[in-house]
């Protein structure tokens, strides 16, 4: 009977030692990640890309400025609690096909607020790792079009009418996916695909943006 009790005790101690060893190994792995993954960080994103305006039939160059607040629950899973995107398309001379191909000065600004999740891969070289993010939110789109004139085919005497500037503001929801590389704990680069839904005319329209992004994490 004593031999059986001693054997059970030895087995229990052995199991406890194995469990402690596994827990210690997990803690060591987590400790290795801590220098590479910020638990909480503010961030600044800068980007340049192309925006597809379907109703303008144009691909416009955009410049992005973004801010975010990132929190990591684990080294592998985090969340963007606050993510602001600002996309600017500087004035370009583009044809407006809805107005008889008249060349116009065009300017647009797209401001978005989003909430999303972020995932990291294990580090494969020092603090380098891959990441992917997905976000949803709301956005505002402001547009300005300056027309030199409008050509009226129905008027035989005075066909040119000055139009001036036409502005519009629309609101819609937005989606974004992003993939990239964490170079260090503070620096990453990535590519984002962004869709802004807006209602310009009778049916809703989608603004698609492709952006190359550089981000900095600031504690």
Wavefront OBJ file of the C-alpha trace (Angstrom):
o trace
v 0.000 0.000 0.000
v 2.853 2.367 0.849
v 4.564 1.525 -2.426
v 1.416 2.475 -4.343
v 1.126 5.757 -2.421
v 4.796 6.567 -3.040
v 4.398 5.780 -6.743
v 1.375 8.078 -7.034
v 3.288 10.857 -5.300
v 6.246 10.482 -7.647
v 3.951 10.547 -10.697
v 2.138 13.652 -9.379
v 5.416 15.458 -8.723
v 6.658 14.494 -12.189
v 3.471 15.835 -13.807
v 3.793 19.087 -11.838
v 7.396 19.486 -12.932
v 6.432 18.946 -16.584
v 3.611 21.505 -16.316
v 5.914 24.036 -14.683
v 8.474 23.477 -17.419
v 5.851 24.053 -20.129
v 4.595 27.197 -18.409
v 8.138 28.504 -18.026
v 8.758 27.880 -21.712
v 5.604 29.773 -22.659
v 6.593 32.690 -20.438
v 10.030 32.731 -22.037
v 8.452 32.860 -25.495
v 6.189 35.712 -24.438
v 9.114 37.525 -22.866
v 10.995 37.331 -26.156
v 8.033 39.020 -27.866
v 7.685 41.888 -25.421
v 10.590 43.947 -26.878
v 9.053 43.575 -30.360
v 5.354 44.258 -29.775
v 4.010 47.470 -28.217
v 1.156 46.800 -25.811
v -0.258 50.304 -26.311
v 0.876 52.833 -28.867
v -0.220 55.896 -30.778
v 0.680 55.819 -34.427
v 1.203 58.037 -37.441
v 0.670 56.706 -40.966
v 1.832 58.336 -44.190
v 0.948 57.005 -47.604
v 0.688 57.597 -51.315
v -1.593 55.781 -53.707
v -4.206 55.770 -56.449
v -7.918 56.445 -56.089
v -10.397 55.155 -58.655
v -13.310 57.530 -59.239
v -15.710 55.473 -61.336
v -18.033 58.355 -62.292
v -15.021 60.478 -63.329
v -13.352 57.598 -65.190
v -10.054 58.696 -63.664
v -7.324 57.254 -61.424
v -6.203 60.088 -59.158
v -3.019 60.252 -57.114
v -3.790 60.593 -53.400
v -1.724 61.491 -50.344
v -2.671 59.913 -47.017
v -2.190 61.103 -43.451
v -3.542 58.875 -40.676
v -3.541 58.559 -36.898
v -4.438 55.583 -34.712
v -4.427 54.133 -31.212
v -3.304 50.494 -31.109
v -3.690 48.012 -28.257
v -2.302 44.464 -28.281
v -4.141 41.851 -26.224
v -1.414 39.315 -27.010
v 1.752 39.543 -29.131
v -0.277 38.114 -32.005
v -3.641 39.894 -31.756
v -4.312 43.610 -31.411
v -7.015 46.157 -32.070
v -7.145 49.612 -33.603
v -9.539 51.346 -31.238
v -9.196 54.665 -33.077
v -8.099 54.911 -36.708
v -8.357 58.134 -38.720
v -7.599 58.261 -42.428
v -7.340 61.466 -44.458
v -6.954 61.148 -48.221
v -6.243 64.194 -50.354
v -6.300 64.417 -54.108
v -4.645 67.671 -55.116
v -6.084 69.791 -57.906
v -5.765 68.139 -61.272
v -6.872 69.148 -64.733
v -9.181 66.256 -65.619
v -12.033 65.864 -68.119
v -15.573 65.663 -66.782
v -17.352 63.240 -69.088
v -20.758 64.191 -67.711
v -20.215 67.773 -68.928
v -19.097 67.165 -72.535
v -15.457 66.394 -71.636
v -14.779 69.866 -70.235
v -11.425 70.120 -68.464
v -11.958 71.039 -64.818
v -9.899 71.702 -61.700
v -10.677 68.883 -59.297
v -9.954 68.505 -55.563
v -11.227 65.885 -53.115
v -10.774 65.034 -49.450
v -11.845 61.772 -47.807
v -11.820 61.643 -43.978
v -12.554 58.291 -42.315
v -12.950 56.962 -38.785
v -12.546 53.205 -38.380
v -12.346 50.390 -35.854
v -10.537 47.139 -36.576
v -8.452 44.139 -35.608
v -4.784 43.481 -36.292
v -2.843 40.218 -36.315
v 0.907 39.580 -36.215
v 2.918 36.531 -37.254
v 5.781 35.153 -35.150
v 9.051 37.035 -35.628
v 11.233 35.496 -38.329
v 14.281 37.790 -37.993
v 14.929 39.857 -34.885
v 11.716 41.899 -34.504
v 10.580 41.515 -38.104
v 7.157 39.957 -38.564
v 4.215 40.076 -40.906
v 0.887 41.635 -40.075
v -2.636 41.923 -41.435
v -5.479 44.238 -40.428
v -9.156 44.661 -41.244
v -11.252 47.733 -40.348
v -14.753 49.167 -40.799
v -16.150 52.630 -40.130
v -17.665 55.818 -41.539
v -16.237 58.394 -43.902
v -16.899 61.864 -45.301
v -16.099 62.810 -48.885
v -15.724 66.445 -49.943
v -15.358 67.349 -53.613
v -14.706 70.593 -55.423
v -15.020 71.054 -59.196
v -14.203 74.307 -60.963
v -15.707 74.615 -64.425
v -14.486 77.237 -66.900
v -17.790 77.140 -68.828
v -20.659 74.939 -69.895
v -21.354 74.405 -73.591
v -25.072 74.425 -74.429
v -25.895 72.801 -77.768
v -29.524 74.009 -77.624
v -28.693 77.719 -77.588
v -27.821 79.060 -81.047
v -26.723 82.542 -79.901
v -24.810 82.142 -76.636
v -23.462 78.652 -76.180
v -20.906 79.324 -73.419
v -22.109 79.897 -69.863
v -19.824 80.478 -66.884
v -20.410 77.889 -64.162
v -17.810 78.494 -61.488
v -17.244 76.079 -58.595
v -19.456 73.137 -57.644
v -18.911 71.489 -54.232
v -20.476 68.438 -52.621
v -20.296 66.549 -49.309
v -21.378 62.935 -48.840
v -21.295 60.411 -45.991
v -20.995 56.632 -46.181
v -19.454 53.591 -44.585
v -15.952 52.387 -45.422
v -13.934 49.184 -45.350
v -10.184 48.608 -45.318
v -7.803 45.677 -45.433
v -4.069 46.031 -44.906
v -1.065 43.716 -45.059
v 2.556 44.518 -44.425
v 5.803 44.013 -42.571
v 6.752 45.073 -39.052
v 10.377 46.109 -39.533
v 10.959 47.105 -35.915
v 8.780 47.722 -32.870
v 8.346 51.341 -33.996
v 8.302 51.080 -37.801
v 6.263 49.152 -40.367
v 5.405 49.317 -44.065
v 2.315 47.977 -45.781
v -0.263 48.032 -48.551
v -3.914 48.905 -47.952
v -7.049 48.443 -50.044
v -9.740 50.917 -49.026
v -13.349 51.230 -50.125
v -15.524 54.271 -49.388
v -19.241 53.984 -50.172
v -21.071 57.174 -51.052
v -24.318 58.168 -52.732
v -23.600 60.762 -55.398
v -26.501 60.277 -57.755
v -29.438 57.871 -57.947
v -27.329 54.829 -57.028
v -24.485 54.457 -54.494
v -20.904 54.664 -55.719
v -17.710 53.092 -54.402
v -14.359 54.878 -54.215
v -11.523 52.332 -54.326
v -8.059 53.362 -53.117
v -4.752 51.477 -53.302
v -2.161 52.892 -50.920
v 1.454 52.191 -50.013
v 1.755 53.081 -46.339
v 4.596 53.753 -43.874
v 3.674 53.762 -40.182
v 5.396 54.771 -36.950
v 4.396 53.600 -33.459
v 4.819 56.152 -30.686
v 4.391 55.174 -27.047
l 1 2 3 4 5 6 7 8 9 10 11 12 13 14 15 16 17 18 19 20 21 22 23 24 25 26 27 28 29 30 31 32 33 34 35 36 37 38 39 40 41 42 43 44 45 46 47 48 49 50 51 52 53 54 55 56 57 58 59 60 61 62 63 64 65 66 67 68 69 70 71 72 73 74 75 76 77 78 79 80 81 82 83 84 85 86 87 88 89 90 91 92 93 94 95 96 97 98 99 100 101 102 103 104 105 106 107 108 109 110 111 112 113 114 115 116 117 118 119 120 121 122 123 124 125 126 127 128 129 130 131 132 133 134 135 136 137 138 139 140 141 142 143 144 145 146 147 148 149 150 151 152 153 154 155 156 157 158 159 160 161 162 163 164 165 166 167 168 169 170 171 172 173 174 175 176 177 178 179 180 181 182 183 184 185 186 187 188 189 190 191 192 193 194 195 196 197 198 199 200 201 202 203 204 205 206 207 208 209 210 211 212 213 214 215 216 217 218 219
